[in-house]
Amino acid sequence: MIERYSREEMKKIWDLNSKFKYYLDVELAVCRAYNKLGQISDEVLNDIISKASFSVERIDEIEKEVHHDVIAFLTNVNENVGENSRYIHMGMTSSDVIDTALALQMRDAGAVILKDVDNLISIIKEKAKEHKNTVCIGRSHGIHAEPMTFGVKLCGWIDLFERNKRNFEKALKEAAVGQISGPVGTYSNINPEIEKLACESLGLKPAKFSTQVIARDIHAQYLQALALIASVIEQAAVELRHLQRTEVLEVEEGFAKGQKGSSAMPHKKNPISAENLSGLARVVRSNSIAALENIALWHERDISHSSVERIIFPDSTILVDYMLVRLENTIKNLVVHKENMLKNTSLFGGIVYSQKVLLKLCSKGLSREEAYTLTQRNALNAFNNNGSFINNLVNDKDIKHYLSDFEIKECFDINDYLKNIDYIYKKFDI
């Protein structure tokens, strides 16, 4: 269960009041730029700053008549500023405001997500440290392969999230661009220096090129990076779902006092958080496809991307924020069944130690094919008959011709599989 999800910070970035506040920040940044170039006096600038305000309700009221949200916003601001409002939006077009404001929203939402990723990595590292030597079985194709530790499994997750954090940081840097270039991006009625000064004051870089809108491959890269984060969250979630299956039962999600798993079956404890994360990852990935579809616009601009972005940016950032927090709490409250992990490693008399037997036989002079045939015969006999691999080996005359009982037992030393765990951990500074 989720202990906390106080995501007001993320929600606020995308609410209507904040949207228009970002619009106003852009407009005032441009006014300050004009002031620096001597085209707006200090007195006029101070008057604009002191009076510039808006009301979402009033903007809605105006928009019902003009059917244009930026014009409605500007009309409302102008009502409050009065005479000096003629200096607001000089030489600009709507997309100058919208795209630059969106860059600010993407930046601020990204900062929240990066903080979430850092928190999650920290929690996984704590859990990895705790279970550095907790023996479990490694699986390939869903089938038992060789022993490892649960901590090493978690190191793989750390690698995933650290890499995708770097990938998102790169996308975030690319997206931190604004534009104040006017209709079709030619600076026809505005000095390019205004763009440079305004973007600098907002903490953005001027877009190298804009065609009345900022190129949408930048936004698609941002959404793709979010989709990758969602997908590695799902990778961890799918693993947890498998490990909680009744016949596996190596880990369980925390089960709160009074929690119920099924309306019909009182015994049920289900991996609901992991399943929730798997489902939400599909939504984020789907949104990233919509962002790719937004790249191809007509000529210098159209607004086919606009309606899509009003959905995919708030939804994707809010969802990824939520998913990171939920996975963090799931891992923090994870119940690890060490005994079951060890028991599963020892099934069928330790058939997972077959490679050690194979190599030991090769060291005695057998060809790899001969050693493989002898080892597989005993392993599959144990598997097919619910028997014991080690007992089969001890009782196999062909095996005993090459290996003593002691040498056979040496192959089943779990510590030999864990001898390089420290080497792996040093890579993650744990």
N, C-alpha and C positions, 0 to 999 in steps of 0.2 A: 504494500500500500504506500501511497505517496505521503511523506511526512510534511513536505512543504511544497507549495507551488505559488509563491508570492510574486507573480510575474507582472505586477503593475508597471514595472519599468518598461518591459517590452510592449505591453498593451498601449501604454501612453504614447509611444512613438508613432503609432498608427491611427490613433483616434482623430476625429475630425478637427478638434480644437488644436491638436499638435500639428496636423497637416497644414493648417492655415498659419500657425505660428512659424513653421519652417518657411512658408511663402513670405511672411513678413520679414523674417531674418534675411532672406535673399534681397528683397526690395530695399531694406535699410542698408544692407551692405553695398548695394549699387549707389544709393544716395551718398553714403560716406565716400565712395570712390569719386563721385562727381565733386564732392567737397574738397578732396585732396588735390584734384586737378583745377580747383578754383572756379568751378562752374555752379556750385551751390555755396552760398555764404554760411558761415558758422551759425549765424542767427536763424537762417531758414532751416538748416539741418537740425538744430536743437529743437526748433518748433515741430518739425516732422516727427522726430524721435519721441518727443513728449506727448504728442497727440495720436500717433499711429496706433490704432487698435481695431479690433473687429469683434463681431458677435456671430457665432455659428447660426443662431436663429435668424438674424438679419440677413446673412449671406443666403440662407435657404429661401428666404422670402424674395430676395432680389432675383435669385436664380430661376425661380418659377416664371419670372417674366422674361429674362434675357437668355435662359437656356445655355449658360456658359459660366462654369464655376469660378474661373480666374477673373472674369469681368465682374461677377457678383462680389467676389472678394475685394477687388480694387475699388468698386463703387462704395462698398461699406467703409473701407479704410479712408477713402476720399471724403466721405461724409463726416468722418471724425477729425480729419486733418484740416479741412477747409481750403483756404486760398492756396496754400503752399503745396497742395496735393498735385499741382501741375508738374512738380518735379519728380513725382513718383512714376516709375515705369517708363521713364524717358528712353526712347529708342529701342525698347525691349519688345519681345513677343512672349506669348503665354508660355511657350516651352522653355524659355530661359528660366522662368520661375519654377515651372513644374519639374524639369529635369534636374536643376541644381538643388531644389528642395528634396527630391527623391534621393539624390546622392547623400545628402545629410541624414536622411532617414536610414538609408542602407548602412552608412557608417556607424550610426548610433546603435542600430539593431545588431550590427556585426560585433560591436564591442561587448554587448551582452552575451552573445553566443561564444565569443572567445573566452570570456570569463567562465562560462558554463563548462567549456571543454577543459579548461585548466582545472576546475573543481573535480570534474569526472576523472581526469588522469590522476589527480592526487589520490582520490578514493581507490582507484584500481591499483595504484602503487602500494597503498597501505595493505590492501587485500593480498597482493602478490607477495609482499614481505611476510605476511602472516602464513601464507601457504607455499612458501619457497620449497619446502621438503615434504609437502603433502602428496604422496604418491597417488597417481591416477593412471588410467589407461589412455593412451593416444589412439585415435581412430582414423582410418582412411577408408573412404567409401562407406562410412558408418560402421565399419567392421573393426574389431580390435586389432591394433597394429603392434605397438611396443609401449612399455611403461614410460611415463614422463611425470611431471608434477603439475598440480593445479596452478601453482604459481607461474610456471613456464607458460601455460595456456593463457594466463592473464597478461604476461609480457607481450604476447602477440596482440592483445587488444590495445595495450599501451602504444605499441608501434603503429597500429591503425589510426588511433586518434591523434598521435603526435604528427604523423604525416598529413592527415587531413586538416589538421589545424594550420599547418604551413600552407597547404593548398588554398584554404579559405583566406588566410592572410594575404596571399598573392592576389586573389580575386577582389578582396576588399580594397587593396591598394589601387588596383586598376579601376575600381568603381568610384574612387574618391576624386571625381572630376566634375567640374561645373561648366556652364556655358552662359555667356551673356553676349550673344553674337547677332541677335536680331533675326528678322525673317530670312529664311534659307541660308543662314549662317554667314552672310557676307559683310557684317558690321556696317550696313548701309547707313544707319543713323545713330551709330554709337562707336566711340573710340575703343579699339581693342584694349587699350590700357585700362579702361573701366572693368573689363572682364578680369584682367590680371589682378587688379587691386581688390575687386569684390571677392574673387575666389580665394585670394590669399587671406583675407579677413575671416572667411568662413572655414579656413583650414582645408581647402580643396585646391587641386591643380586645375588650370584651364584645360579643357579638352583640346587635344592637338588639332582636331577638326570636328566641326559640328554642322549639320545640315538643317538647322532649326530644331533638330533633336540630337541628343547624344546617341551614337551608334549602339544598337541594341545587343550586339554580341557581347558587349561589356556586362550588360545586365544578365544575359544568358549564362555567362561564365560564373557570375555570383550565384545564380540559382543552381547551376550544375555543381558548384562546390558545396552548397547546402544539401543537394541530393546525395552527394558522396558521403557527407557526414551522416545523413539519415540511413544510408545503406550500410555503413559500418556499425551503426547502432543496431540495425537489424541483424547483422552478422553475429553480434554478441547475444542478441535476444533469441535468435534461432538456436544457438548453442545451449543457452539456459533452458529453453523449452525442451530440447532433447534430454538434457541431463536431469530434468525433473520427471521424466516419464516413469511410471510406477516400476517397471521392470529394470530401470536404470538407477533412479533415485540417488544420484550423487550430490545434487544440490536441490534446494527448494527456495522459492521466494518466501520472504517473511510472511507469516500469517498472523494478523492482528487478533487480539482478544475480541471475541464477539463476531469475527468475520465468518461469513458463510460462503461456501464454494459452489453450491448447486441448490436449486429450488426443490429438486427431487431426491438427490443422493447426499445425505448428510456427511458421508465420509470424504467428500471431494475437497482437495486443495489444488487449485489450478494455477498455472503460470500466467495469470491474467495481465500482469504488467508487460511481460515479454511479448505476449500475443498482441497487446495494444500497440507496442512499438513496431512490431512487424507490419501491422495494418497501416499505421501512420506513415511509415517509410514509403509505402506505395503512393500515398497522396503527394508527398514531397517530390518524389521522382516524376510523377505525372505533371506537377507544376513546372518542373524543369523543362519538360518537353514543350509546354506552352510557351516558355521563355525562348526556346529555340525557334518556335513558329513566329515569334515577334520580330525576328531579325530582319526579315524581308518586308520592307515598307515601300509604298509607292513613291517614286521619285525622291524629293528631298524630305518629305514627311507625309504621314497620314496619322490617323488616331486609332487605327485598328489595334495597336498595342495597349492603348490607354485603359480600355475596359478590362483587359486581361490582367494588367499590372495592379489594378486596384484590388484584385483578388490574390494573385500569386505571391506578391511580396509580403503583405501582412500575414497571410496564411502560412507561408513557408517559414518565415522567421519565427513566428509565434510557435509553430509546431516543432521546429528543431530545438528551440529554447525549452519547450515542454518536454520533449523526448530526452534531451540531455539530462535534465533534472530528474526525470523519472528513472532513467537508467542508473544515475548516480545513487538514488535512494534504494533501488532494487539491489545493487551490488553491496551497498552499505549494510543492508538487512539480510543478505543472503545467508541461508543455512547450508553449511557444507558438511556432508556426511562422509567423513574420512574413512570410516569402517567399510562403507559400501564401495568407496573408490578402491580400497585395497582388495576387497572381496572380488570385485569385477576384474581386477588385474590378474587374479589367481585362478580364474575360471578354467575348467578342463585341465587342471594340473599344470597350469603355467604354459599353455601353448604359445603365448606371446614371446617366450624366450627362444623360439625356434631358430632365429638367426644366429644366436650365440652357439647353439648346437651345431648348426651348419658350418660356421667358421671354425669351430673346434675340430670337427671332423676333417675339414680341409687342411688344417695344420698338421694332421696326422698322415698326410700324403694322399688322401682321396681327391679325385677330381671334384670340381664343384657340382657337376651333374650327379655323380654318385652320392655325394654328401646330401644333396638336395633330395634325392629320391628316398634315402633312408630316413631323413628327418621328416619329410612330408608324410611318409607312410605312418609314422607314429603319431604325428600331430593330428592328421585327419581321422585316424582311428579313435583318438580321444574325443575329438569334436563330434563325430558321428554317433558315438556310443556313450556319450556323457561320461567319458572315462578320464584318466589321468595321464597327461603327456609324460611327466617325469617317471611315473611307474612303468609306462610302456617302454621308455628308453632303457631303464634299468633291467627290464626283462627281455630285451631284444638282443639275441645272440650276435647279430651282425654289428650292432652298435657296441656291444661289450667287447668285441674283438679289437676295437680301437680306443674306447674310453672306459676308464674305471668309474666306479660309483662316485668317487670324490670328484673326478673331472666332470662328470655329468652334473653334479650338484653345483659345481662352480659356475656353470652356465646359467644357473637360476639365482644368481646374486643380484638383487635389485640395485644395490649400490653402484654396480658397474654402469648402470644406465643413467645414473645421476651425477657422475663424476665431473661433468662439464657444466653443471647448473650455474656455478659461480661465474663462469665465462659469459654465459648468456645474461646474467643479472648485471654484470659490470657495464654492459651496453646501455642499460636503462637507468644507471645511477641509483640503484635501489639498495 
